[in-house]
Amino acid sequence: MASRIEVLGVRGLPEIRPGDDIARMLLDACARESLALIDGDILVVTQKIVSKSEGRLVALAEVEPSALARRYAESFAKDPREVDVVLREARRIVRMDHGVLITETAHGFVCANSGVDASNLESREQVALLPIDPDRSAAELRRRLEEATGTRVAVVISDTFGRPWREGATNVAIGISGLAPMADHRGRFDSAGRALVTTVLAVADELAAAAELVMGKLERVPVAIIRGYAFTPAEAGIQELLRKRENDLFR
């Protein structure tokens, strides 16, 4: 366990548009900040810039809302086109009530609005969707960064989710490459000599949450570098963090 880690916000990235090379743009921004990647760095990258670069944008003018979307939108003063996009992106509707739409996405994420988001976009007539395969996006970004710099790094793609039973939202990992998403302490012993039987830490989520402290929502810092954390290298994916249906007491 590291006694000290650094979380470094990468400033100066321009507005990301479909087709942009975010690996190159990230490295250019690091160069302007006199910040070079080193072995063991973990890059936490917001979902929004990944989605923009991959063209995961929907023009609302092209959306014809369904009857269900219209009824729900009318009840809660929402844009029926946005509601329709949310429903299209949902594999399962978990709850529709009090103006809150909780869904399960095709990825298996349970979150508000299927991860569909209208913030930080150039047009008010657009919404952004989650990447189709966040793990693949993370792996490709990692590959490009390692080839360009000759370093060994890990990449976490993050998004902001709410939590059941707690107010507020926090960053979580939705895609990973190069690190084990969990640290399993089962079988070890605590300071009193008791065996740990359930302690499995969601490391990737903790790293994403730490990065949010320097990213913010208004500061236009979509990338953070976490330095000094001794992660376990792995080629695991985000599915390891998603609770299996048979173990989900609330499904």
Disulfide bonds with the S-S distance in Angstrom:
none
